[in-house]
Amino acid sequence: MKVLVLLAKGFETMEFSVFIDVLGWADNDFGAGIQTVTCGTQKTVNSTFNVEVNVDVLLNEVNVDEYAAVAIPGGFEEYGFYEEAYSEPFLALIRSFESKGKPVASICVAALPLAKSGILADRKATTYHLKDGHRQKQLEEMGVEVLAKQPIVIDRQVITSYCPETAVHVAFELLEMLTDKSMRQQVMQAMGY
């Protein structure tokens, strides 16, 4: 099975790497049969703090039917995250995964494009909670029931979280959704969690 890791310009590298590592451990060490495929609007995506990542596929080449889930790291506004994360092609891809009932995992402010796409309407979620809860207020303004003090919120197949600290735990939640609790526990133990 393949998991699409969807990158917007200005994505946060730590939030990106957890999906590669957790799903990679599951596949490499425990035969989970999970392949991660990176994706962006351009071949090279510049992250927060200017780390460049060459993606495997371009957003306009993605056939959602080939993927089991999508994972989206958050990013920094000052590095242009919302320019791409709020673009219609990015939002349409999110809608496509949700409409097919496939898991959509997001970390921190990646919940905001989920909400902008419409998939969080009348659902529970969270996003970055620090700096006076500014981002959580934005999420609420988009019609989302914000669970402000809950680090990770799962509403059906959609995972949201409230800061970078939750990143690896979101990846473990996604792993469990794609496999089972036993696989999650094996990988967590192997990685020292």
Sequence and secondary structure as in RCSB ss.txt:
>XXXX:A:sequence
MKVLVLLAKGFETMEFSVFIDVLGWADNDFGAGIQTVTCGTQKTVNSTFNVEVNVDVLLNEVNVDEYAAVAIPGG
FEEYGFYEEAYSEPFLALIRSFESKGKPVASICVAALPLAKSGILADRKATTYHLKDGHRQKQLEEMGVEVLAKQ
PIVIDRQVITSYCPETAVHVAFELLEMLTDKSMRQQVMQAMGY
>XXXX:A:secstr
 EEEEE  TTB HHHHHHHHHHHHHHHHHH    EEEEEESSSEEE GGG EEE SEEGGG  GGG SEEEE  B
 GGGTHHHHHTSHHHHHHHHHHHHTT  EEE GGGHHHHHHHTTTTTSEE     STTHHHHHHHHTT EE TT 
SEEEETTEEEESSGGGHHHHHHHHHHHHS HHHHHHHHHHTT 
